[in-house]
Each structure stands twice: as structure tokens, then as C-alpha cells.
Amino acid sequence: MISKTMDDEKSSENPEKGQSKLEVLIISDNKKYSDAGKEYLTNLITADGSSLFEISNLAIDDLITNGDLLKERSSGNKDISVYWPDILFFDIRENIDDRIKLLGGYLSSHKNCFTIVSIDERNFDFLINHDGWKDIQRNANGLSLSQTYRMISKKNDYNKYFERVLKEILPENTLSIIKQVKSGTLNVTKPRYIDFTKYATFSKEMREKFGSELVAKSLDILATFNPDETYKMLKKTLPKYSEDSIPQHCYPPFKDFIPISSAEIIPIIKDQDKGITSAYVHIPFCISECKFCDYSVVEGVKEAPAYLKDLRKELETIFNSTGWRTLSPQGMHIGGGTPSTLSVELVKELGDLLTDFFPNYQKNSRLSFEISPAVNEAKLDAYKNIGASRASVGLQVIRNEGLLKWLKRVYATGKGEKAVQMLLKRWPDNTNIDMLYGIPQQTIGSWEEDLTAAIELGVPSITFYDLRVSPRTRFVENQQFPSFYEIMLMRVMAIEKFLESGYKQVSDNQVVDSRALKEIGNQPYTYRDAKKRGGSTLGIGLSSYSIFPGLIYSNIGGKDPHESSKMMENYSNVIEEGKLPVDIGKILNEAEQMSLFMIQGLKLSGINKPANGVDTNQFKTRFGQTIYQAFPHAIALQDAGILEKKDGYLGLTHKGLAFEQLVLKNFYQRGINTA
Ligand code: SF4
């Protein structure tokens, strides 16, 4: 056994140690931790290429508990002066009680040591309430408590850990630190609780409140994303212009839209008929207005027959104004509102309308539509008869009756499950349910119940939305929304649960089961995919949006969902006058088009998804520059593990998906806002 006193150390310091190198000792049983620490520190070199650190490592067993420290390492380093280092990394993530004592013993004999304690976020409270903690604080020259996570498993994660810790703890000029350490003047008098305390607190609270396996696993996954640091990083690079008050991305921001006339849009869209890859028809009728809906809807269906006639007139007017003859989009969607409020006769009329303007759509396009749970078999048959190949039911909440009532969804919980069975009979491979999270009063527990319920329904496709809160959303005042971390946890839980149950992710918020994917191919929701791959979208009806190269515009009703009845009247009057019902819009410059292209494309990301995210070649062909030239910060996001480039696509990683809203906002154009 070898022991050494402080005096021994001091006397040996000058002759044995280099004048400009810091001795670093890493004590851990985790080889990846030690290797990564060594590797990272070894790579830090001075301008003349020499190394800054003399690094050594020990396993915990090499320490003995009698207060005097070490036994000789079998691995051969005979220069034990290194065991009295300038900087000590001490890994106490396992057997924390023993290790606190070991560390206390070590520091009581070697006081002049800058100490970095690596701790598991779960054990934070245990450490700072431990008797030995006071000794550690007293005896370390400088002390930093640096949290890491038990879920860290890859060496690369450890490399990042060391990089972050060093950057956070040590001042920028390493040589000056060396001087300070050598002269004993580097002294952090108070321990700095630097990392992850916000997430650690959140994680602890969630584990205590909702101790399920799924919650624990999702928290562990999130922990590996270094949430506090990632959040800080993404916030830091956020363009000022990204409407911070609105949690979800929305590009271009709504405040950019200004009144626009048909005289402005016709010259832009008239030769674009071939580029229209998706078309949307808005059916604004709902049985009642749900709380938090931000769509343009009117209660009841009495105006539906007249509205269908207006839709026909709108299409006639746009075809006449542009000279278009027919359109053949890949994907069409009938949304709302609630398309299933239309009677069987009106659905047939809608089919005739589509046939007149989109001939052969039943052959060339995939048609999807939305229903509410309050639907009947005859209406579903009617949609089947007009060629619908995908049906989606907005369940939003499956099991929690109280939450449904609070949302003002006017049907009992069982009704939704019945509607699903009716859909599955007709669209066994392409029935989707919509689920909503991030709702006030929704808990992590009730979300988990709904995730289980969704899987029990046996649907081939599930879409999970976070509640969009925008200036247009109804009833947002005085509501307590789930926190950023809660929403992120809900998202990660959904992805985890669905992937674990055999679903595959086909976009940021949709999963489809493998069997259905085999049957219908990789684009089960063709309308959405065509739109997000940069094709043009034609929107028809109240409040619908259209997107063309260099232009985005909304019909009447888009900006005033709270006044839909009045807007419905305005829409109808304008149509009667033979005009296009366009209302607000924005001419997009090249840079804004690139942002839109990126943001839309990134939404086609998913874990292990083929064609993940934005098609980089398509971007280059369209804009004449690479994504990295247009958005140099994409490189940093890639380095941070938020984006990944694979097979010609740049998409969100698991971490990027967790932080999706902030990542997408990072692709807003900067500095355009003049307001
Ligand atoms: S959430 Fe759906 S069903 Fe409810 S009001 Fe909005 S569009 Fe209608």
C-alpha cells in the first residue's frame, strides 16, 4: 500500500510535474467514462501542439477506505504522484453512499484538488443531504457537482459530457487555469450546481408521481438528450422573429399575413396547375365548437347545401381566372370542421364536384377525410363510394370522460371506439385516429392511459398532436397548460409506446403499423406527404390555405375563426359576386421559401424512418444552394445530435423530435420582422 501526505506531494510537485501541465485523475468503474475523459482531455492541446494534461485513471476498487488512499495499480503506472492530481473527476453514480465516503476520505488527505463530482440526476438530493457532503465541500479546492445520467451508454455521449463539463466549469483560457491551479488560486468557493437541475427536478417529480415503466423509460431517454443544455442551446439560436409566446412553430408567422387580392395571386398561380400535388377542401360544420379548436367552424349543418354550391362556384372562378383545365393532385383531403356532418346526398354531391374538377381523382389521387365519433354507417358508405381511401377520426381523448367533457366533446367515450370499429370495416389498412396532448388538466397518467387505449383499438394508424395554442385558439385565457418538459415527455412517451408496440414512425407525429405499410406503401397519408415535400397545395372553402412557389394565402375566415358565422356569410357573398374569396396572404421571398421548405420537410422525420426529413438534393435543385449554405447553423444542430443526414435526407433525430417545435423555429428566417 502506498500513501502520501500533502507535504510529500508539495515537495515532489515541481521536479516531477511539468510546469505547464495539469495532472488529471479520473476515478470511475465505468470504462467508457474513463476512456472518453482521457480521449477528450488528450485532444485539448496548446497552440504549439503540446498536450495540456497529464491524465491517469483509477477504478473505484483502487481506492481504500482507511482515509489514506491508494494501493498500487496493477496496470503499471508507477508514478503515483499522479494520484494527487490538480483536477479530479470522481464518478459517484453507483453505490453513492460508499463513494461519498471514499471521496471524503480522499479529499481530507489531498485538499488542493479541483474536484468534479459526476452524479446521477436521481441521487442529487441524497448527495447534498449526506453528512460526507460537507466534508467534501470543505476539502476540495474547487468543486463542481456535475450531473450526468445513468442512461448514458455510448462513448460518444461521455465525450460530450466531458466536453460540456470542461466548458462549463473551467474558464476559457486553459493556460491561465493551469497557472491558477499551480499557484493554488483557482478556487470556486461555493459549489456550483451547474447542470440539469431543472430537468432533474422535473424528472424526480414525474418519477414520484407517475411511477410507470413507460414514464421512467421516457424520462431516461429524455435525460440522454441533456434537456436543459439542449433547451438553452436551441433558445439561444432562436431567431427573434419566431413568436416566442407561441409554443408551436407556425411558418410564416401569422403576423406576417396581410390583405391580399385575387389580382395579386392570379399571375403567380396561373401556370402552376401541374405543380399542384395536394388539394384541400374545408367543410366547416361541426355539431358543437370544441374548447381550444382554432379552426374555422360553424355549429350545425343547415348551411351545408348552399355551401356545397359555393364550393363549386369557387372552383369555377379559380379555373376561369387561371385558365386551368383539370387538376391531378397526388393527395386530396376533406377536412374541417367535420366532413361527416354532411348528409349522404351532400357527400355524393361533393364526389360529383371533385370529379368535375379533378377528373379521375379516384384513380390518380388518394382521398382522405375526417369524421367525428358521432358518425353513422350510411355516411361512411357514402365516403367510400366517392373513393375515400383513408379515414381519420378525431378521438383526441379516448378514456378520460372528464377531459372529454371539459373539451366540450359532445359524445360519450365509448362512441369513439364504436366509430373506429365502423371505420376499420371499410378501411382496414388506412384508418387513423387523432389524439391530443398538452391539454390543460391532462396529466401524464391520463395520457399514458390513452396511449394504451389507442393500441388496444388496433388501428393501423395513429396521429398524436400537441394542442396548438395560437392567437386564434379559443378559450386560452386563465388556463394552466402543461409545461414544456411535460409536453416533451408526452411526445417521447407516445413515440416510445407506439414503436414498442410494433408501429413505425412515418412522420413527426404519425405512426403506422407494419402490416398496413406493406399494404399501402410508405405514404399512407399522401395529401400530407405531397404537401410537405414542397409541392403546391390548393385550398378550397372557408379559411382554407393555399401554397404556391413564392406565395401563401388564406381564404376568408382564416384569420377570424372566432367569427366563423360572419365569415361564412362574407365568403358566400364574395363567391356570389363571382370573385375569389381570398383574404390574407404573403408573397414569399427566396429565403422564406427555403425556410418553409425546410420546416415542412423536417416534419416528415421519424425514428428509423426511410427518407427521413428534407430531401437534400431536391432542396439544392430548387434553390441552387445546399441546405448548409442556406442554413449554416444546421451543421451545429447536426453536431449536437438534433439533425441527422442519411441517404440524401436531413431529418430530425430522436432528440430533434423531442425538441421539435424549437428546432423548427430555428429555421425561421431571421431579421425579417420589421414590426
Ligand atoms: S376540434 Fe374538430 S370537431 Fe371540434 S370544433 Fe374543431 S373542427 Fe369541430
Boltz pocket constraint, residues with backbone or C-beta under 6 A from the ligand:
constraints:
  - pocket:
      binder: B
      contacts: [[A, 285], [A, 286], [A, 287], [A, 288], [A, 289], [A, 290], [A, 291], [A, 293], [A, 294], [A, 295], [A, 297], [A, 336], [A, 337], [A, 338], [A, 372], [A, 394]]
      max_distance: 6.0
